[in-house]
Amino acid sequence: MAGSLQCPIPISDYPVVTLAHGGGGRLSQMLIERLFVPTFANAALEALHDGAILELEGARLAFSTDSFTVSPLFFPGGDIGSLAIHGTVNDLAMCGAWPLALAAGFILEEGLPMEDLWRIVLSMQRAAAEVGVPVVTGDTKVVERGKGDGIFINTTGLGVIPPGVHIAPQRAAPGDIVLINGPIAEHGIAVMSQREGLAFETELVSDSAPLADLVARVLEVGGSRVHVLRDPTRGGVASALNEIAAKACVGIRLEEERIPIGDAVRGACEILGLDPLYVANEGKCIAIVAPETADGVLEAMRAHPRGVHATPIGEVVNEHPGKVFMRSRIGGLRVVDMLSGEQLPRIC
């Protein structure tokens, strides 16, 4: 009976929601897996993919939704509008789907400058046009001054998955190669530097970008041998790989010297005391592929403008199932755990 249900989150430890519950790490995982998934239990949700995979009259569709609360609204390399389009397009792409249509919901705060709203909407339009996906429906609500922080945006997307493509975290298998399409942590550090008014010798720019075309090329080359795709947004590369390792019951070994990190980002992380493995990305794709197709997929990535610096960063292994560990530059191994708190709130 509904009246007998009890909250599965330990209330004594977390009597209120914290920022860390939205950080993409351990507390986010707890909130999703112990509260939302059991409550709304169904097969599509329990797959815990970047979107739900649905079948309709022989076609396989990907369905995804995301909300964006980034602060500040405008940052080097993007804004909340383009980020909202890119984020949902990329979630569909990580399911192996090509986007068909988007919906947009706006929560506007009283007092938001109309010029800012116009800039954001134009940015969304340009981002959607770049992908070739229409925004076909939406909703607008306005809240009182002081209760919305300017604007929050929700975007929902629908995409179609080509025949022969089967992307799922459970498909990661020992021997698979872990690839990424370029340097990590650029989005989170760009937003953080703008928010805090930090100045560096080299301008830090978000990597926010649509990845549908890049993923389409990867799938054209790798097909069913592309096992897992994931965009390492909240919680960064470390949390994304931990989720995959746990779901597939495999180990993932990273090579520190292979992980691409720009000098400016590395320097900023050192100053701020942040680990780039846990910093959010918005234009990066992790691809876990069968070893026999890794070279071809890597070549396809590097032939795309958003994959020029693609590189292998690790391998799926039998050892330490459910864990991610990294071989350091001097040969030692260390555990790369899931983010346990909130490094950078309001990044996406």
C-alpha positions in Angstrom: 0.0 0.0 0.0 1.2 3.5 -0.8 0.8 4.5 2.9 3.4 1.9 4.0 6.1 3.1 1.7 9.3 4.4 3.4 11.9 6.7 1.9 14.9 4.5 1.0 17.4 7.4 1.5 18.9 7.4 5.0 17.0 10.4 6.4 19.1 10.5 9.5 22.2 11.2 7.3 20.5 13.5 4.7 17.4 15.1 6.2 17.5 17.7 3.4 18.6 17.8 -0.2 22.2 19.0 -0.6 24.1 20.4 -3.6 26.0 17.2 -3.8 22.8 15.3 -4.6 22.9 17.0 -8.0 26.7 16.8 -8.5 26.7 13.6 -10.6 28.6 11.6 -8.0 27.9 9.2 -5.2 25.0 11.1 -3.6 23.4 11.6 -7.0 23.7 7.9 -7.7 22.1 7.2 -4.3 19.2 9.5 -5.0 18.5 8.0 -8.4 19.0 4.3 -7.6 17.4 4.2 -4.1 14.6 6.7 -4.5 13.6 7.4 -8.1 14.2 4.1 -9.8 12.4 1.9 -7.2 9.5 4.3 -7.1 9.0 4.6 -10.9 10.2 1.0 -11.5 10.2 -0.1 -15.2 12.6 -1.7 -17.6 13.5 1.4 -19.6 14.3 3.4 -16.5 16.2 0.6 -14.7 18.7 0.5 -17.6 20.1 3.8 -16.3 21.2 5.0 -19.7 21.6 8.6 -20.9 18.0 8.2 -22.2 15.3 5.6 -22.4 15.3 3.2 -25.3 11.7 2.5 -26.5 10.4 0.3 -29.3 7.6 1.4 -31.5 6.4 -0.6 -34.5 9.8 -2.0 -35.2 11.7 1.2 -34.7 13.9 1.9 -31.7 13.7 5.4 -30.2 15.7 7.2 -27.7 13.9 9.6 -25.3 15.8 11.9 -23.0 15.2 15.0 -20.8 17.6 17.3 -18.9 17.4 20.5 -17.0 20.0 23.3 -17.0 20.7 25.8 -14.1 24.2 26.9 -15.0 25.5 30.1 -13.3 26.5 32.5 -14.9 24.0 32.3 -17.8 26.7 33.4 -20.2 30.3 32.0 -20.1 33.3 31.7 -22.5 32.3 29.4 -25.3 28.5 29.3 -24.7 25.5 30.1 -22.6 22.6 28.4 -20.9 20.7 28.3 -24.2 23.2 26.5 -26.4 24.2 24.3 -23.5 20.6 23.1 -23.1 20.4 22.1 -26.8 23.9 20.5 -26.8 23.2 18.6 -23.6 20.0 16.9 -24.8 21.4 16.2 -28.3 24.4 14.6 -26.7 22.3 12.4 -24.4 20.5 11.1 -27.4 23.7 10.5 -29.3 25.1 8.5 -26.3 22.2 6.2 -26.8 23.4 5.8 -30.5 20.4 7.9 -31.7 20.2 10.7 -34.3 18.0 13.5 -32.9 14.6 14.0 -34.5 12.9 16.7 -32.4 13.3 18.7 -29.2 11.0 20.3 -26.6 12.0 23.3 -24.4 10.6 24.4 -21.1 11.5 27.7 -19.6 11.2 28.8 -15.9 11.7 32.6 -16.0 12.3 34.8 -13.0 10.5 38.1 -12.8 12.9 40.8 -13.7 15.0 38.8 -16.2 16.2 41.4 -18.8 14.3 40.7 -22.0 17.5 41.3 -24.0 19.1 38.4 -22.1 16.1 36.1 -22.8 16.4 37.1 -26.5 20.1 36.3 -26.6 19.5 32.9 -25.0 16.6 32.0 -27.3 18.7 33.0 -30.4 21.5 30.9 -29.1 19.3 27.9 -28.7 18.0 28.4 -32.3 21.5 28.5 -33.7 22.6 25.5 -31.8 19.5 23.5 -32.9 20.0 24.6 -36.5 23.6 23.5 -36.4 22.5 19.9 -35.6 19.4 20.1 -37.9 16.9 19.3 -35.2 13.8 21.4 -34.7 12.4 22.6 -31.4 8.8 21.5 -31.9 7.0 22.3 -28.6 7.6 23.8 -25.2 6.3 25.6 -22.2 6.9 28.9 -20.3 6.4 29.7 -16.6 7.3 32.8 -14.6 8.2 32.8 -10.9 8.4 35.7 -8.5 11.6 37.8 -8.3 14.2 36.1 -6.2 12.9 32.6 -6.8 14.4 31.6 -10.2 17.9 33.0 -10.5 17.1 34.4 -14.0 16.2 31.4 -16.0 16.2 27.6 -15.8 15.7 25.5 -19.0 14.5 22.0 -19.5 15.0 20.3 -22.9 13.6 16.9 -23.9 14.6 15.1 -27.0 13.5 12.2 -29.2 15.8 10.3 -31.5 16.0 7.2 -33.7 18.5 4.5 -33.3 19.9 2.9 -36.5 19.5 -0.9 -37.0 22.5 -2.9 -35.7 23.4 -0.3 -33.0 23.3 -1.5 -29.4 24.7 0.9 -26.9 24.5 0.1 -23.2 26.8 0.4 -20.2 26.4 -3.3 -19.5 28.1 -4.1 -22.8 31.6 -3.0 -21.6 33.7 -6.2 -21.8 37.3 -7.1 -20.8 39.6 -6.2 -23.6 37.6 -3.2 -24.8 39.4 0.0 -25.4 38.4 3.3 -23.8 38.6 6.3 -26.1 37.8 10.0 -25.6 37.5 12.7 -28.3 39.7 15.4 -26.7 40.9 17.3 -23.6 38.8 17.1 -20.5 37.5 19.5 -17.8 37.3 22.5 -20.2 33.6 23.3 -19.5 33.6 23.2 -15.7 36.8 25.3 -15.4 35.6 27.9 -18.0 32.3 28.3 -16.0 34.1 28.4 -12.7 36.6 31.0 -13.8 33.9 33.2 -15.2 31.8 32.8 -12.0 34.7 33.7 -9.7 36.2 36.4 -11.9 39.5 34.5 -12.2 41.9 35.6 -14.9 44.5 33.3 -16.5 47.1 34.0 -19.2 45.2 31.7 -21.6 41.4 32.2 -21.9 39.5 29.2 -20.7 36.7 28.3 -23.0 33.9 25.7 -22.6 33.9 22.7 -24.8 30.1 22.8 -25.1 29.2 21.4 -28.5 26.8 18.9 -30.2 28.3 15.4 -30.8 25.6 13.8 -32.9 27.6 14.0 -36.1 30.8 12.7 -34.5 28.9 9.8 -32.9 27.3 9.0 -36.3 30.7 8.7 -37.9 31.9 6.5 -35.0 28.9 4.2 -35.4 29.3 4.1 -39.2 32.8 2.6 -38.6 32.3 0.6 -35.5 28.6 -0.5 -35.7 27.7 -3.1 -33.1 31.4 -3.2 -31.9 30.8 0.2 -30.3 29.6 -1.1 -26.9 29.3 2.0 -24.7 29.0 5.8 -25.3 28.9 8.3 -22.5 29.3 12.1 -22.2 31.1 12.8 -18.9 29.1 15.8 -17.7 28.4 16.2 -14.0 31.0 14.2 -12.0 33.4 14.2 -15.0 35.2 11.3 -16.5 35.8 9.5 -13.2 32.2 9.3 -12.2 31.0 8.3 -15.7 33.5 5.4 -15.8 32.6 4.3 -12.3 29.0 4.1 -13.3 29.9 2.0 -16.3 32.2 -0.3 -14.4 29.6 -0.9 -11.7 26.8 -1.6 -14.3 29.0 -4.0 -16.4 30.7 -5.6 -13.4 34.1 -5.0 -14.9 37.3 -3.1 -14.0 38.5 -0.1 -16.0 42.2 0.7 -16.0 43.2 4.3 -17.0 46.6 5.4 -18.1 47.4 8.8 -16.5 49.9 9.8 -19.2 47.3 9.3 -21.9 44.5 11.4 -20.4 44.4 14.7 -22.4 44.4 17.8 -20.2 45.2 21.3 -21.6 47.9 23.2 -19.9 45.6 26.1 -19.0 43.0 23.7 -17.5 45.7 21.8 -15.6 47.1 25.0 -14.1 43.6 26.3 -13.2 42.8 23.0 -11.5 46.0 23.1 -9.5 45.3 26.7 -8.3 41.7 25.8 -7.4 42.5 22.4 -5.8 40.4 20.4 -8.3 41.0 17.1 -9.9 40.2 17.4 -13.7 38.9 13.8 -13.7 35.9 15.0 -11.7 35.2 18.3 -13.6 32.2 18.5 -16.0 32.6 18.3 -19.7 29.9 19.3 -22.3 31.5 18.4 -25.6 33.3 15.1 -24.8 32.4 11.6 -25.6 33.8 8.4 -24.0 33.6 5.5 -26.4 34.2 1.9 -25.2 34.8 -0.3 -28.2 35.9 -3.8 -29.1 39.7 -3.9 -29.6 39.4 -5.0 -33.2 37.6 -1.8 -34.2 39.5 0.7 -31.9 41.9 1.9 -34.5 39.1 2.6 -37.0 37.0 4.4 -34.5 39.9 6.5 -33.3 40.7 7.4 -36.9 37.0 8.4 -37.5 37.1 10.6 -34.4 40.3 12.3 -35.4 38.9 13.0 -38.9 36.0 15.1 -37.2 36.6 18.7 -36.1 35.5 17.8 -32.6 37.7 14.7 -32.4 41.1 16.0 -33.7 42.7 15.2 -30.3 41.0 11.9 -29.7 43.1 9.4 -27.9 42.8 6.0 -26.1 42.9 6.5 -22.3 42.5 3.0 -20.9 41.1 -0.5 -21.2 38.3 -2.6 -19.7 39.8 -5.5 -17.6 38.8 -8.5 -15.5 40.5 -7.2 -12.4 38.7 -5.3 -9.6 35.2 -5.6 -11.1 33.1 -2.5 -10.5 36.2 -0.3 -9.9 38.2 2.2 -11.9 41.9 2.5 -11.2 44.7 4.4 -12.9 48.3 3.6 -13.7 50.3 6.7 -12.8 53.2 8.1 -14.8 55.7 6.3 -12.5 53.9 2.9 -12.8 51.9 2.8 -9.6 48.1 2.1 -9.4 45.5 4.2 -7.6 41.8 3.8 -7.2 39.7 6.5 -9.1 36.6 6.5 -7.0 33.2 8.2 -7.8 32.9 11.8 -6.8 31.6 11.8 -3.2 30.7 15.5 -2.9 30.0 18.5 -5.1 33.1 20.1 -6.6 31.5 22.7 -8.7 27.8 23.5 -8.2 25.6 25.0 -11.0 27.9 23.9 -13.8 25.2 22.7 -16.2 
